[in-house]
Amino acid sequence: MLVIDAAATRVQVGWLTHGEVGTARWITSDEDTGVGLFTSLSALGVEIDAANALVFCDGPGSVLGIRTCAMALRTWHVLKPRPMFSYCSLAVVAQALGRPDVGVIADARRELWHHFTLGGSLRRVPVGELRGELVMPENFRHWSQPPPGLTSIPYSLAELLPRVIDADLCRPTDAPDAFLHEEPSYVTWTPTIHRAPSAP
């Protein structure tokens, strides 16, 4: 089983033989996802055709990194169909922490934050509504000012996955893509010819 995660600025690629997390081999890369994903696969000595299942993180996190991985997954699936699964980055951290009183957050931009608590669901909330102890996975980009008292927590799948292997965190998917709370909306542009302003 192949696991790929580009939610953080660091690409993580894991190869699990017979689904055994304890014997998984991991490679991380600080290169751009479009390069780091493939150099990591090469470093692992992995042939994609040998994977019986593909698992990836659909976010929250780096949308560009996640979509780059999703594009690769779709291509591999066309070449050789096999089961694909996705998981939520913040749910993995929350499950590994095992503390319902701690909120795991990631920047959702425009002063909004993705927020997940153990036993809860993923929400998008304004920074003013964040309460209690908060942690953010390490190497997650943020554009908004973090809330006071925010703690950074390691985001290493090699360490996290063995602690959450029995949790029901993966969902089957036929169309890998980055997680979105809602589909983006676009304003229709109506072209007009530029004219000199009319005289008063």
TORPA-4810 file (N, C-alpha, C, O; in nm, 3 decimals):
<nodes>
NODE_1_0.084_-0.119_0.000_0.000_0.000_0.000_0.089_0.125_0.000_0.185_0.134_0.076_M
NODE_2_0.054_0.220_-0.086_0.128_0.344_-0.095_0.051_0.455_-0.025_-0.068_0.473_-0.048_L
NODE_3_0.120_0.530_0.062_0.059_0.644_0.132_0.135_0.769_0.093_0.258_0.774_0.104_V
NODE_4_0.062_0.872_0.047_0.127_0.998_0.012_0.053_1.112_0.081_-0.070_1.113_0.090_I
NODE_5_0.132_1.209_0.129_0.076_1.321_0.204_0.155_1.447_0.173_0.276_1.453_0.199_D
NODE_6_0.088_1.547_0.116_0.152_1.675_0.087_0.073_1.789_0.150_0.070_1.900_0.097_A
NODE_7_0.008_1.762_0.263_-0.069_1.866_0.331_0.023_1.973_0.390_-0.013_2.090_0.396_A
NODE_8_0.141_1.931_0.434_0.240_2.024_0.489_0.335_2.067_0.378_0.321_2.024_0.264_A
NODE_9_0.431_2.150_0.412_0.532_2.190_0.313_0.627_2.075_0.283_0.704_2.082_0.187_T
NODE_10_0.623_1.973_0.363_0.710_1.856_0.346_0.627_1.739_0.293_0.526_1.702_0.352_R
NODE_11_0.670_1.682_0.180_0.602_1.567_0.122_0.643_1.441_0.198_0.761_1.419_0.225_V
NODE_12_0.544_1.358_0.233_0.571_1.232_0.301_0.517_1.117_0.216_0.402_1.119_0.174_Q
NODE_13_0.601_1.018_0.192_0.561_0.902_0.113_0.596_0.777_0.192_0.709_0.760_0.238_V
NODE_14_0.497_0.688_0.206_0.519_0.565_0.282_0.481_0.442_0.203_0.387_0.445_0.122_G
NODE_15_0.553_0.334_0.225_0.525_0.207_0.160_0.500_0.103_0.269_0.588_0.071_0.348_W
NODE_16_0.376_0.051_0.271_0.336_-0.045_0.374_0.322_-0.182_0.309_0.240_-0.201_0.220_L
NODE_17_0.400_-0.276_0.354_0.393_-0.412_0.303_0.287_-0.489_0.380_0.294_-0.499_0.503_T
NODE_18_0.190_-0.544_0.310_0.078_-0.617_0.369_0.002_-0.531_0.470_-0.058_-0.583_0.564_H
NODE_19_0.005_-0.398_0.451_-0.069_-0.308_0.538_-0.012_-0.295_0.677_-0.079_-0.243_0.767_G
NODE_20_0.111_-0.342_0.699_0.171_-0.338_0.832_0.238_-0.203_0.856_0.342_-0.174_0.797_E
NODE_21_0.178_-0.120_0.942_0.230_0.014_0.968_0.365_0.008_1.037_0.452_0.090_1.011_V
NODE_22_0.383_-0.090_1.125_0.507_-0.099_1.202_0.630_-0.123_1.117_0.741_-0.088_1.157_G
NODE_23_0.612_-0.184_1.000_0.726_-0.212_0.914_0.730_-0.120_0.792_0.803_-0.145_0.696_T
NODE_24_0.652_-0.013_0.797_0.645_0.081_0.683_0.779_0.150_0.662_0.852_0.176_0.758_A
NODE_25_0.809_0.180_0.537_0.927_0.259_0.503_0.879_0.397_0.460_0.786_0.409_0.381_R
NODE_26_0.944_0.501_0.513_0.902_0.638_0.486_1.015_0.721_0.430_1.132_0.704_0.466_W
NODE_27_0.979_0.812_0.341_1.072_0.910_0.287_1.003_1.046_0.293_0.884_1.056_0.262_I
NODE_28_1.075_1.149_0.333_1.020_1.284_0.331_1.104_1.370_0.238_1.223_1.346_0.219_T
NODE_29_1.041_1.472_0.182_1.111_1.561_0.090_1.064_1.704_0.113_0.945_1.729_0.132_S
NODE_30_1.158_1.797_0.110_1.126_1.938_0.122_1.118_2.006_-0.015_1.103_2.128_-0.023_D
NODE_31_1.128_1.927_-0.122_1.115_1.982_-0.256_0.968_2.011_-0.286_0.879_1.962_-0.216_E
NODE_32_0.942_2.089_-0.392_0.805_2.110_-0.436_0.740_1.974_-0.460_0.807_1.879_-0.501_D
NODE_33_0.610_1.965_-0.435_0.541_1.836_-0.445_0.559_1.770_-0.581_0.578_1.649_-0.588_T
NODE_34_0.553_1.849_-0.688_0.566_1.793_-0.822_0.699_1.723_-0.844_0.710_1.637_-0.931_G
NODE_35_0.799_1.759_-0.765_0.931_1.694_-0.773_0.948_1.597_-0.656_0.989_1.483_-0.675_V
NODE_36_0.916_1.644_-0.536_0.938_1.565_-0.415_0.864_1.433_-0.412_0.914_1.334_-0.359_G
NODE_37_0.742_1.431_-0.469_0.664_1.307_-0.471_0.739_1.198_-0.549_0.748_1.084_-0.504_L
NODE_38_0.793_1.235_-0.664_0.856_1.136_-0.750_0.999_1.101_-0.706_1.042_0.987_-0.723_F
NODE_39_1.071_1.198_-0.650_1.203_1.164_-0.597_1.190_1.074_-0.474_1.275_0.989_-0.450_T
NODE_40_1.084_1.094_-0.398_1.061_1.008_-0.281_1.028_0.866_-0.323_1.078_0.769_-0.265_S
NODE_41_0.944_0.852_-0.425_0.911_0.719_-0.475_1.036_0.649_-0.527_1.056_0.530_-0.504_L
NODE_42_1.120_0.726_-0.596_1.244_0.670_-0.648_1.337_0.626_-0.534_1.400_0.521_-0.541_S
NODE_43_1.345_0.710_-0.431_1.432_0.678_-0.317_1.384_0.553_-0.243_1.465_0.478_-0.189_A
NODE_44_1.253_0.531_-0.241_1.198_0.412_-0.177_1.217_0.288_-0.263_1.208_0.175_-0.215_L
NODE_45_1.244_0.310_-0.392_1.257_0.197_-0.483_1.124_0.132_-0.511_1.115_0.011_-0.531_G
NODE_46_1.016_0.215_-0.513_0.880_0.164_-0.527_0.834_0.170_-0.672_0.854_0.271_-0.741_V
NODE_47_0.773_0.062_-0.717_0.706_0.060_-0.847_0.557_0.078_-0.820_0.497_0.000_-0.745_E
NODE_48_0.497_0.179_-0.881_0.357_0.209_-0.856_0.268_0.089_-0.884_0.170_0.066_-0.813_I
NODE_49_0.299_0.012_-0.988_0.218_-0.104_-1.023_0.212_-0.206_-0.911_0.120_-0.288_-0.907_D
NODE_50_0.308_-0.204_-0.822_0.312_-0.302_-0.713_0.216_-0.267_-0.600_0.189_-0.351_-0.514_A
NODE_51_0.163_-0.145_-0.599_0.071_-0.103_-0.493_-0.068_-0.160_-0.516_-0.124_-0.144_-0.625_A
NODE_52_-0.123_-0.227_-0.417_-0.259_-0.281_-0.426_-0.363_-0.179_-0.383_-0.482_-0.197_-0.411_N
NODE_53_-0.320_-0.073_-0.316_-0.411_0.034_-0.273_-0.332_0.163_-0.262_-0.212_0.163_-0.234_A
NODE_54_-0.402_0.274_-0.284_-0.340_0.407_-0.277_-0.414_0.487_-0.171_-0.537_0.494_-0.172_L
NODE_55_-0.339_0.549_-0.080_-0.396_0.627_0.029_-0.332_0.765_0.028_-0.211_0.777_0.014_V
NODE_56_-0.416_0.870_0.042_-0.359_1.004_0.041_-0.436_1.096_0.134_-0.551_1.069_0.171_F
NODE_57_-0.371_1.206_0.170_-0.434_1.309_0.254_-0.502_1.410_0.163_-0.438_1.467_0.075_C
NODE_58_-0.633_1.432_0.185_-0.704_1.530_0.102_-0.717_1.665_0.170_-0.787_1.754_0.120_D
NODE_59_-0.650_1.683_0.284_-0.647_1.812_0.350_-0.710_1.806_0.488_-0.743_1.698_0.538_G
NODE_60_-0.727_1.921_0.549_-0.679_2.052_0.506_-0.526_2.059_0.502_-0.456_1.979_0.563_P
NODE_61_-0.479_2.158_0.427_-0.336_2.179_0.414_-0.307_2.250_0.284_-0.388_2.329_0.236_G
NODE_62_-0.192_2.223_0.227_-0.150_2.287_0.104_-0.236_2.238_-0.013_-0.221_2.124_-0.056_S
NODE_63_-0.324_2.323_-0.063_-0.414_2.283_-0.170_-0.334_2.244_-0.295_-0.367_2.146_-0.361_V
NODE_64_-0.230_2.321_-0.327_-0.149_2.289_-0.445_-0.080_2.154_-0.429_-0.080_2.072_-0.521_L
NODE_65_-0.021_2.130_-0.312_0.045_2.003_-0.289_-0.052_1.886_-0.296_-0.021_1.783_-0.357_G
NODE_66_-0.169_1.902_-0.235_-0.269_1.795_-0.232_-0.321_1.768_-0.372_-0.339_1.653_-0.411_I
NODE_67_-0.346_1.874_-0.449_-0.398_1.854_-0.585_-0.293_1.793_-0.677_-0.328_1.720_-0.770_R
NODE_68_-0.166_1.821_-0.652_-0.060_1.757_-0.730_-0.060_1.607_-0.703_-0.047_1.527_-0.796_T
NODE_69_-0.075_1.568_-0.577_-0.084_1.426_-0.543_-0.210_1.364_-0.603_-0.205_1.252_-0.654_C
NODE_70_-0.321_1.436_-0.596_-0.447_1.384_-0.650_-0.435_1.359_-0.801_-0.487_1.259_-0.852_A
NODE_71_-0.368_1.449_-0.871_-0.349_1.432_-1.015_-0.268_1.305_-1.043_-0.301_1.229_-1.134_M
NODE_72_-0.163_1.284_-0.964_-0.083_1.163_-0.981_-0.167_1.038_-0.954_-0.159_0.940_-1.029_A
NODE_73_-0.247_1.041_-0.848_-0.332_0.927_-0.814_-0.430_0.894_-0.926_-0.450_0.778_-0.960_L
NODE_74_-0.491_0.998_-0.981_-0.587_0.975_-1.090_-0.519_0.910_-1.210_-0.574_0.820_-1.273_R
NODE_75_-0.399_0.957_-1.241_-0.325_0.901_-1.353_-0.291_0.755_-1.327_-0.311_0.670_-1.414_T
NODE_76_-0.238_0.725_-1.207_-0.203_0.587_-1.174_-0.326_0.497_-1.176_-0.318_0.381_-1.216_W
NODE_77_-0.440_0.552_-1.133_-0.563_0.472_-1.129_-0.612_0.438_-1.269_-0.666_0.330_-1.292_H
NODE_78_-0.593_0.531_-1.363_-0.631_0.504_-1.502_-0.543_0.393_-1.558_-0.592_0.303_-1.627_V
NODE_79_-0.414_0.400_-1.528_-0.320_0.301_-1.580_-0.341_0.163_-1.516_-0.324_0.060_-1.581_L
NODE_80_-0.379_0.163_-1.388_-0.407_0.038_-1.318_-0.510_0.065_-1.208_-0.473_0.110_-1.099_K
NODE_81_-0.637_0.037_-1.234_-0.741_0.061_-1.132_-0.714_-0.021_-1.006_-0.679_-0.139_-1.013_P
NODE_82_-0.733_0.044_-0.892_-0.718_-0.023_-0.763_-0.787_0.064_-0.659_-0.816_0.180_-0.687_R
NODE_83_-0.814_0.012_-0.539_-0.883_0.092_-0.437_-0.800_0.215_-0.398_-0.678_0.209_-0.387_P
NODE_84_-0.871_0.327_-0.378_-0.808_0.451_-0.332_-0.884_0.501_-0.210_-1.006_0.488_-0.201_M
NODE_85_-0.809_0.560_-0.117_-0.868_0.609_0.007_-0.808_0.745_0.042_-0.694_0.775_0.007_F
NODE_86_-0.888_0.827_0.110_-0.839_0.957_0.156_-0.860_0.969_0.306_-0.943_0.900_0.365_S
NODE_87_-0.783_1.060_0.367_-0.799_1.086_0.510_-0.777_1.234_0.537_-0.720_1.305_0.455_Y
NODE_88_-0.824_1.279_0.653_-0.815_1.419_0.694_-0.692_1.438_0.782_-0.674_1.368_0.881_C
NODE_89_-0.607_1.533_0.746_-0.484_1.558_0.821_-0.512_1.590_0.968_-0.445_1.537_1.057_S
NODE_90_-0.609_1.677_0.993_-0.636_1.720_1.130_-0.696_1.607_1.213_-0.673_1.600_1.334_L
NODE_91_-0.774_1.520_1.149_-0.832_1.405_1.221_-0.724_1.309_1.267_-0.734_1.253_1.376_A
NODE_92_-0.621_1.290_1.185_-0.510_1.202_1.222_-0.440_1.257_1.346_-0.409_1.182_1.439_V
NODE_93_-0.414_1.387_1.347_-0.347_1.449_1.462_-0.434_1.440_1.587_-0.385_1.405_1.694_V
NODE_94_-0.562_1.473_1.573_-0.653_1.469_1.687_-0.664_1.328_1.745_-0.663_1.310_1.866_A
NODE_95_-0.675_1.229_1.657_-0.685_1.091_1.702_-0.558_1.047_1.774_-0.564_0.977_1.875_Q
NODE_96_-0.443_1.087_1.721_-0.316_1.051_1.783_-0.300_1.117_1.920_-0.246_1.056_2.012_A
NODE_97_-0.348_1.241_1.932_-0.341_1.309_2.062_-0.433_1.243_2.163_-0.398_1.230_2.281_L
NODE_98_-0.551_1.202_2.117_-0.647_1.137_2.206_-0.707_1.227_2.311_-0.749_1.181_2.417_G
NODE_99_-0.711_1.358_2.283_-0.764_1.454_2.381_-0.878_1.536_2.320_-0.853_1.624_2.238_R
NODE_100_-1.003_1.509_2.359_-1.117_1.582_2.304_-1.117_1.730_2.339_-1.188_1.809_2.277_P
NODE_101_-1.036_1.769_2.440_-1.032_1.908_2.483_-0.938_1.994_2.399_-0.931_2.115_2.419_D
NODE_102_-0.865_1.933_2.306_-0.769_2.006_2.224_-0.822_2.021_2.082_-0.863_1.924_2.020_V
NODE_103_-0.820_2.146_2.032_-0.861_2.171_1.895_-0.740_2.171_1.803_-0.640_2.238_1.831_G
NODE_104_-0.748_2.097_1.694_-0.641_2.094_1.594_-0.685_2.184_1.480_-0.793_2.166_1.424_V
NODE_105_-0.600_2.282_1.444_-0.643_2.382_1.346_-0.542_2.395_1.232_-0.425_2.357_1.243_I
NODE_106_-0.591_2.450_1.122_-0.508_2.485_1.006_-0.572_2.605_0.939_-0.695_2.620_0.940_A
NODE_107_-0.491_2.688_0.880_-0.539_2.812_0.818_-0.634_2.783_0.702_-0.603_2.703_0.614_D
NODE_108_-0.749_2.848_0.704_-0.845_2.838_0.594_-0.853_2.970_0.517_-0.937_2.986_0.429_A
NODE_109_-0.764_3.064_0.552_-0.754_3.196_0.489_-0.871_3.287_0.525_-0.974_3.243_0.577_R
NODE_110_-0.851_3.416_0.496_-0.952_3.520_0.522_-0.998_3.519_0.667_-1.117_3.532_0.696_R
NODE_111_-0.901_3.503_0.759_-0.927_3.503_0.904_-1.018_3.388_0.947_-1.084_3.397_1.051_E
NODE_112_-1.023_3.281_0.868_-1.097_3.160_0.903_-0.998_3.046_0.925_-0.890_3.043_0.866_L
NODE_113_-1.037_2.953_1.010_-0.950_2.840_1.042_-1.027_2.709_1.034_-1.141_2.700_1.079_W
NODE_114_-0.963_2.605_0.976_-1.017_2.470_0.985_-0.998_2.426_1.129_-0.893_2.452_1.189_H
NODE_115_-1.099_2.360_1.185_-1.093_2.322_1.327_-1.148_2.181_1.343_-1.257_2.150_1.293_H
NODE_116_-1.073_2.096_1.412_-1.117_1.958_1.434_-1.087_1.919_1.578_-0.979_1.947_1.631_F
NODE_117_-1.185_1.854_1.641_-1.165_1.799_1.776_-1.203_1.651_1.773_-1.291_1.610_1.697_T
NODE_118_-1.138_1.573_1.856_-1.166_1.431_1.865_-1.313_1.410_1.902_-1.362_1.466_2.000_L
NODE_119_-1.382_1.330_1.824_-1.524_1.306_1.847_-1.613_1.407_1.779_-1.736_1.394_1.782_G
NODE_120_-1.553_1.509_1.717_-1.631_1.612_1.648_-1.615_1.599_1.498_-1.576_1.494_1.447_G
NODE_121_-1.645_1.706_1.430_-1.632_1.706_1.284_-1.548_1.827_1.242_-1.527_1.919_1.320_S
NODE_122_-1.502_1.824_1.120_-1.422_1.933_1.069_-1.511_2.054_1.043_-1.612_2.044_0.973_L
NODE_123_-1.472_2.167_1.101_-1.548_2.291_1.083_-1.457_2.401_1.035_-1.335_2.392_1.048_R
NODE_124_-1.515_2.506_0.979_-1.440_2.626_0.942_-1.496_2.740_1.026_-1.614_2.774_1.014_R
NODE_125_-1.410_2.799_1.110_-1.458_2.898_1.206_-1.372_3.023_1.202_-1.253_3.016_1.170_V
NODE_126_-1.432_3.140_1.234_-1.353_3.263_1.245_-1.256_3.254_1.363_-1.282_3.183_1.460_P
NODE_127_-1.144_3.325_1.353_-1.042_3.318_1.456_-1.099_3.357_1.592_-1.055_3.304_1.694_V
NODE_128_-1.196_3.449_1.596_-1.253_3.493_1.723_-1.334_3.387_1.794_-1.365_3.401_1.913_G
NODE_129_-1.370_3.280_1.724_-1.452_3.174_1.784_-1.369_3.055_1.830_-1.423_2.958_1.884_E
NODE_130_-1.237_3.062_1.810_-1.151_2.953_1.854_-1.133_2.960_2.005_-1.098_3.065_2.059_L
NODE_131_-1.158_2.849_2.073_-1.152_2.847_2.218_-1.067_2.729_2.266_-1.047_2.632_2.193_R
NODE_132_-1.018_2.740_2.388_-0.948_2.629_2.451_-0.807_2.611_2.398_-0.752_2.697_2.328_G
NODE_133_-0.750_2.496_2.431_-0.614_2.465_2.387_-0.614_2.433_2.239_-0.697_2.355_2.192_E
NODE_134_-0.521_2.493_2.165_-0.516_2.476_2.020_-0.377_2.434_1.976_-0.276_2.483_2.027_L
NODE_135_-0.372_2.343_1.879_-0.246_2.301_1.821_-0.258_2.306_1.668_-0.367_2.292_1.613_V
NODE_136_-0.144_2.326_1.602_-0.142_2.325_1.456_-0.028_2.233_1.412_0.082_2.239_1.466_M
NODE_137_-0.054_2.147_1.312_0.053_2.059_1.264_0.173_2.139_1.214_0.158_2.243_1.150_P
NODE_138_0.289_2.088_1.243_0.415_2.150_1.204_0.427_2.153_1.050_0.385_2.061_0.981_E
NODE_139_0.487_2.262_1.000_0.510_2.281_0.857_0.383_2.302_0.776_0.383_2.284_0.654_N
NODE_140_0.273_2.341_0.843_0.153_2.382_0.771_0.162_2.533_0.747_0.187_2.610_0.840_F
NODE_141_0.141_2.575_0.624_0.146_2.718_0.593_0.028_2.790_0.657_-0.080_2.734_0.674_R
NODE_142_0.052_2.917_0.690_-0.061_2.999_0.736_-0.039_3.142_0.687_0.073_3.191_0.679_H
NODE_143_-0.151_3.205_0.654_-0.149_3.342_0.603_-0.211_3.438_0.705_-0.174_3.555_0.711_W
NODE_144_-0.303_3.388_0.784_-0.367_3.469_0.888_-0.280_3.468_1.014_-0.199_3.378_1.033_S
NODE_145_-0.299_3.567_1.097_-0.228_3.572_1.226_-0.279_3.459_1.315_-0.399_3.453_1.341_Q
NODE_146_-0.192_3.370_1.361_-0.238_3.259_1.446_-0.299_3.310_1.575_-0.260_3.415_1.625_P
NODE_147_-0.394_3.236_1.631_-0.454_3.276_1.758_-0.352_3.268_1.871_-0.258_3.189_1.863_P
NODE_148_-0.369_3.348_1.976_-0.275_3.345_2.088_-0.268_3.207_2.152_-0.369_3.137_2.162_P
NODE_149_-0.149_3.169_2.195_-0.131_3.043_2.266_-0.127_2.919_2.178_-0.127_2.807_2.229_G
NODE_150_-0.125_2.938_2.046_-0.122_2.824_1.955_0.010_2.748_1.968_0.117_2.810_1.970_L
NODE_151_0.004_2.617_1.976_0.122_2.532_1.985_0.140_2.454_1.856_0.043_2.403_1.800_T
NODE_152_0.265_2.444_1.810_0.296_2.362_1.694_0.322_2.218_1.738_0.386_2.195_1.840_S
NODE_153_0.272_2.123_1.660_0.286_1.982_1.696_0.342_1.907_1.575_0.302_1.935_1.462_I
NODE_154_0.434_1.812_1.596_0.494_1.741_1.482_0.389_1.674_1.395_0.291_1.618_1.444_P
NODE_155_0.412_1.680_1.264_0.324_1.611_1.169_0.408_1.511_1.091_0.447_1.535_0.976_Y
NODE_156_0.435_1.400_1.155_0.516_1.292_1.097_0.430_1.167_1.091_0.397_1.108_1.194_S
NODE_157_0.394_1.125_0.970_0.310_1.007_0.956_0.378_0.882_1.008_0.310_0.790_1.056_L
NODE_158_0.510_0.875_1.001_0.582_0.760_1.053_0.555_0.743_1.203_0.553_0.631_1.254_A
NODE_159_0.533_0.855_1.273_0.504_0.850_1.416_0.354_0.847_1.444_0.310_0.783_1.540_E
NODE_160_0.274_0.917_1.361_0.131_0.928_1.387_0.052_0.804_1.350_-0.034_0.760_1.427_L
NODE_161_0.078_0.746_1.232_-0.004_0.634_1.185_-0.006_0.513_1.277_-0.112_0.454_1.296_L
NODE_162_0.108_0.472_1.337_0.100_0.358_1.428_0.007_0.383_1.547_-0.044_0.288_1.606_P
NODE_163_-0.015_0.509_1.581_-0.101_0.541_1.696_-0.248_0.548_1.658_-0.334_0.551_1.746_R
NODE_164_-0.279_0.552_1.528_-0.419_0.567_1.485_-0.464_0.455_1.393_-0.570_0.464_1.333_V
NODE_165_-0.384_0.349_1.381_-0.411_0.245_1.283_-0.547_0.179_1.304_-0.608_0.134_1.207_I
NODE_166_-0.595_0.174_1.427_-0.724_0.109_1.453_-0.842_0.205_1.441_-0.957_0.163_1.453_D
NODE_167_-0.815_0.332_1.418_-0.923_0.431_1.403_-0.977_0.428_1.260_-0.904_0.398_1.165_A
NODE_168_-1.104_0.458_1.246_-1.169_0.458_1.115_-1.152_0.596_1.051_-1.244_0.678_1.055_D
NODE_169_-1.035_0.621_0.993_-1.005_0.754_0.941_-1.005_0.763_0.789_-1.011_0.873_0.734_L
NODE_170_-1.000_0.650_0.721_-0.992_0.652_0.574_-1.128_0.634_0.510_-1.213_0.558_0.558_C
NODE_171_-1.148_0.706_0.399_-1.272_0.699_0.323_-1.240_0.658_0.180_-1.144_0.709_0.121_R
NODE_172_-1.318_0.566_0.123_-1.296_0.530_-0.018_-1.324_0.649_-0.109_-1.413_0.729_-0.081_P
NODE_173_-1.247_0.662_-0.217_-1.270_0.771_-0.311_-1.241_0.721_-0.453_-1.150_0.643_-0.476_T
NODE_174_-1.322_0.769_-0.546_-1.300_0.738_-0.687_-1.240_0.857_-0.761_-1.188_0.844_-0.871_D
NODE_175_-1.249_0.975_-0.696_-1.201_1.098_-0.761_-1.118_1.179_-0.662_-1.170_1.273_-0.603_A
NODE_176_-0.991_1.144_-0.644_-0.906_1.217_-0.549_-0.899_1.365_-0.580_-0.881_1.404_-0.696_P
NODE_177_-0.912_1.448_-0.478_-0.902_1.593_-0.493_-0.879_1.653_-0.356_-0.889_1.584_-0.254_D
NODE_178_-0.848_1.781_-0.354_-0.831_1.852_-0.227_-0.966_1.874_-0.160_-1.065_1.904_-0.227_A
NODE_179_-0.968_1.860_-0.029_-1.090_1.884_0.047_-1.130_2.031_0.039_-1.046_2.120_0.050_F
NODE_180_-1.260_2.054_0.018_-1.316_2.190_0.021_-1.441_2.187_0.106_-1.523_2.095_0.094_L
NODE_181_-1.458_2.288_0.193_-1.583_2.296_0.270_-1.701_2.318_0.178_-1.812_2.272_0.205_H
NODE_182_-1.676_2.390_0.069_-1.781_2.417_-0.030_-1.715_2.443_-0.164_-1.599_2.482_-0.170_E
NODE_183_-1.789_2.419_-0.269_-1.736_2.444_-0.402_-1.716_2.594_-0.421_-1.799_2.673_-0.377_E
NODE_184_-1.607_2.635_-0.487_-1.585_2.779_-0.508_-1.692_2.838_-0.600_-1.741_2.771_-0.691_P
NODE_185_-1.725_2.963_-0.574_-1.820_3.033_-0.661_-1.744_3.139_-0.739_-1.648_3.198_-0.689_S
NODE_186_-1.788_3.162_-0.860_-1.719_3.256_-0.948_-1.816_3.361_-0.997_-1.935_3.335_-1.018_Y
NODE_187_-1.764_3.481_-1.016_-1.844_3.590_-1.070_-1.826_3.591_-1.222_-1.714_3.586_-1.273_V
NODE_188_-1.937_3.597_-1.291_-1.931_3.600_-1.437_-1.883_3.736_-1.484_-1.934_3.840_-1.442_T
NODE_189_-1.785_3.734_-1.570_-1.731_3.858_-1.624_-1.798_3.887_-1.757_-1.799_3.803_-1.847_W
NODE_190_-1.854_4.005_-1.768_-1.918_4.046_-1.893_-1.828_4.146_-1.963_-1.808_4.256_-1.912_T
NODE_191_-1.773_4.109_-2.079_-1.682_4.201_-2.148_-1.757_4.321_-2.205_-1.865_4.306_-2.262_P
NODE_192_-1.699_4.437_-2.190_-1.756_4.559_-2.248_-1.644_4.638_-2.315_-1.528_4.631_-2.273_T
NODE_193_-1.679_4.710_-2.416_-1.582_4.793_-2.487_-1.556_4.917_-2.404_-1.648_4.983_-2.357_I
NODE_194_-1.427_4.948_-2.387_-1.392_5.070_-2.313_-1.425_5.192_-2.397_-1.386_5.201_-2.513_H
NODE_195_-1.496_5.284_-2.337_-1.533_5.406_-2.408_-1.490_5.526_-2.323_-1.483_5.519_-2.201_R
NODE_196_-1.464_5.633_-2.390_-1.432_5.757_-2.318_-1.554_5.799_-2.238_-1.667_5.785_-2.286_A
NODE_197_-1.535_5.851_-2.121_-1.652_5.897_-2.042_-1.727_6.005_-2.116_-1.669_6.091_-2.183_P
NODE_198_-1.857_5.998_-2.102_-1.940_6.098_-2.172_-1.921_6.236_-2.109_-1.900_6.248_-1.989_S
NODE_199_-1.929_6.338_-2.191_-1.913_6.476_-2.144_-2.030_6.514_-2.054_-2.143_6.471_-2.078_A
NODE_200_-2.004_6.595_-1.949_-2.113_6.635_-1.859_-2.209_6.730_-1.928_-2.307_6.775_-1.867_P
</nodes>
